[in-house]
Amino acid sequence: MAYITGLTRGRQEWTPRFVRAVDPEKCIGCGRCIKICAHDVLAPTEVDEEESAKMYANVANSEACIGCEACGRTCKKDAFSFEPLHA
């Protein structure tokens, strides 16, 4: 199965992996991933649980993802899942 690939500046081939989902069970709502994404792929989502309002990241605009995986690298809880795009 073939995937879309790109080239680095040094002409090395790489396969970008695009954000698929954020696990709300792992996400602690710190917001680092939302701040690091330059393409507004992620947005906060609030969950009302009785008296506490928990926030977690959500994939709001997956079409804008460029496959850099910066959100996953900044996540200390490993809440992101990624997948390459089929050619």
C-alpha positions in Angstrom: 0.0 0.0 0.0 1.4 3.4 -1.0 1.4 6.5 1.1 1.9 10.1 0.3 5.5 11.1 0.9 7.4 14.3 1.1 11.0 15.5 0.9 13.0 17.2 3.6 15.3 20.1 2.7 18.2 17.6 2.5 16.2 15.6 0.0 15.4 12.8 2.3 12.0 11.1 1.8 9.6 11.0 4.7 6.0 9.9 5.2 3.9 12.5 7.1 1.5 11.0 9.7 -1.7 13.1 10.1 -3.6 13.5 13.3 -6.5 11.1 13.6 -7.8 11.5 17.1 -7.2 12.6 20.6 -7.9 10.2 23.4 -10.1 12.1 26.0 -9.2 9.6 28.6 -5.5 10.4 28.4 -5.8 14.1 27.7 -5.4 16.3 30.8 -6.4 19.6 29.1 -3.1 21.4 29.4 -3.6 23.1 26.0 0.0 22.8 24.8 -1.0 20.9 21.7 -3.5 23.6 20.8 -0.9 26.4 21.2 1.8 24.5 19.2 -0.4 23.8 16.1 0.1 26.6 13.6 -2.8 25.4 11.4 -5.7 25.5 13.9 -6.3 21.7 13.6 -7.1 21.4 17.3 -9.7 23.1 19.5 -10.6 22.8 23.2 -13.8 20.8 24.1 -15.4 21.2 27.5 -17.0 18.3 29.3 -19.4 19.2 32.1 -19.0 16.7 34.9 -21.2 17.8 37.8 -19.2 20.6 39.4 -16.0 20.5 37.5 -15.6 21.6 33.9 -12.9 19.5 32.3 -11.3 20.6 29.0 -9.6 18.4 26.5 -8.2 18.8 23.0 -10.3 17.8 20.0 -9.5 17.4 16.3 -11.7 20.3 14.9 -10.2 20.8 11.5 -8.4 17.6 10.3 -8.3 18.9 6.7 -5.7 21.6 7.7 -3.3 19.1 9.2 0.1 19.0 7.5 1.4 15.9 9.2 4.2 17.5 11.3 3.2 15.7 14.5 4.1 18.7 16.7 1.0 18.2 18.7 2.0 14.6 19.5 5.5 15.5 20.4 4.4 18.1 22.9 1.8 15.8 24.5 3.3 14.4 27.8 0.4 11.9 28.1 0.7 10.3 24.6 -3.0 11.1 23.8 -2.7 11.5 20.1 -3.0 8.9 17.3 -1.7 9.5 13.8 -2.0 7.8 10.4 -0.3 8.3 7.0 -2.5 9.3 4.0 -2.9 6.7 1.3 -1.8 7.8 -2.1 
